């Protein structure tokens, strides 16, 4: 009944999370739907909608298309409990919340070739979103990711790097030992695949192949993999000495980021010079977008000052600031600077433009604690939020979600890192 199905999905905001409980003896699953929220704190009055959910049960026999959950909860038979997965090919608009044990099994099923590319990417996206929201433990997500080190497909790797990136961003203000351990895990995950794909770009490479090489090269080098890191410095060195072909355009941004992350003033000056002298706007923007990656306090201050200099157009102010979100030193310095230069920013970026919203989001969304969130709220109570109310609200939500995530799972992650010999 297309009309009533479309009616529910189009009239009501949101989408559900489907929680799966298993009854192995009966060879059945009990599924229950609730409204999904990023902060997982759904109040009963926000959870009244019952969505018609097409379960698309995948088993070794194929996909059962006719299973529909039309009420709050129901039980369905599963022919073989050794392998099943809901939302085959991820065509349904819902998140699926499995037990940690089932997630681990699904990771094995993926390795055994039982899941489609859409299934694998979708499963990681679900696990990542549910973990960040508090429906699942982060240790379960990390174990799932660990099983994907031999994954062959770009779409899935895109999801893998995004999910480990989200964990590391939430943990950015945590103890250095824990952050280094997460970085080492990230490095282990991506390095061998990055080495296998390489970073030479051939005429015969298709568009996806090119993206794939660039993604993994950048991820591995940024996570401190020695082979890709030294390749980045080598290319950069040749480039600075005049060989314009030394860095392929696909990885130019990655190379700049890596040499700034691990280099110093010499690399910083060379990249600024590239911004000021390159003929092509794309090349200039790539250089400007990278400068904030430098962590040295002196270079951070230069990036901040440079964004307001005459060298940078008003509409490009956000570019030199973008990279500052990659490290806690940058996040803190950016916020202090924004408060001190608020009057200037307001003059350069009037509320009628959307630019102010972008700068506010960039300068605040990297925080991860309730104390930092309170500081942001206090400042904007005093100066007003005209023209960027929505950006600020999203930023505050994001900080709250990360603060909640850390409160729930900081210990859990530490234990997982110890168990897996990263700590």
C-alpha positions, 0 to 999 in steps of 0.5 A: 500500500504505497499511499499509507507507506509514503504518508508516514515517511513524508509526514513525520520527521526522522527515521527509526533504529531497529534493535535486534534480539536473537533467540537462537533456540527458536531460530528467530529474531525479535525486532523493535523500532524506536525513533533514532536520535543522535543523542540517543535520549528519545523522550516518549512523546518524540517516539510515537510514530510507527514507521512501516519498515521493510526488513529485507532479510538477507540469508544464504538463500537470498533476500526475503523482500516481504518481511515488514515491521508495521508495529513497535515490535515483532518476531520473525523466523530466520532459516539459518542463524549462522548468517543473516543481515537486515536491510539487504543492500541498505535500501531502507531508511533506518539504522540496525542495532545488532548485539556485539557478538552479531556485529563480530559475526557480520565482520566475518561474513563480510570477509567471507564474501557473503555481503554486498558492497552496499551491505558492508559500507552500510553496516559500518555507517550504522555501527558508527552512527549508533556508537556515537549516539550511545546505542552501541559500545565503541569497542564493538565498532573498533573490533568491527573495523579491525576485521576490514583491513583486507577490504577491496572496495573504495566505497567501504574504505571511505566509510572505514576512514570516516568512522575511525576519524570520527572516534579520533575527533571525539577523543582529540582532547583526551590523554596523548597516550590514548590518542597515540594508540588510536592513531597507531590502530588507524595506521595498522588499518590503512597502511598495507592497503595504501602500500598495495594500491600505491600513489602513482597515478596512471592514465589508465586509472579510472576515477574511483581508482584515483580517489581510492589511491588518494584516500588511502595515501592521505590516511596512512601518511597522516596516521604516521605510516613511515613509507607514505610519510617519507614519500610525501616529503620526497615529492614536496622537496622536488616540488619546491625545487621546481619540479611542478609534476612532482606532486600529482593534483589528486594528492596535493592537499594530502602532501601539504597536510602531511608535511605541515603536520610533521614539518615546520616553518620551512614547509609552512613558508613554501606552502604560503608562497605557493598560495601567493604565486600559483597561477591556478585558483584551485592550486592556490586554494589547496595551499591556503586550505592546508596551512592550519595543519601546522601545530607549532603555536607560532605557526598557528598564530600566523595562520590566524593572522593571515586569514584577516590579512589583505592577502586573503579575500573576505569570502576566503577567510575560512580557508586558512582556518579550516586545517586548525580543526585537525589538532587540539592546539588549533581548536583552542587557539581558533576559539580564543582568536575568534572571541578576540576578533569578533568585531572585525569578523562581523564587519568582514562577514555580515549576517546577510552572507552565509560565511559567518555561519561557516566560520562559527561552526568551524571555530566551535564544533571541534570541542568535546566537553560540557565546559567548552560547550558552556563557554561557547554558549556564554560568549554567543549569549553576549554577542548575539547569533543573528544570521547563524543560529542554525550553525551554532545550534548544530555545533552545540549539538555536536559538542554535546554528542561527543561529550556524552560519547566520551562519558560513556565510552572513554574507559571502554576504548582504553580497555579495548586498546589495552586488549589489542596491544595498542596501549 
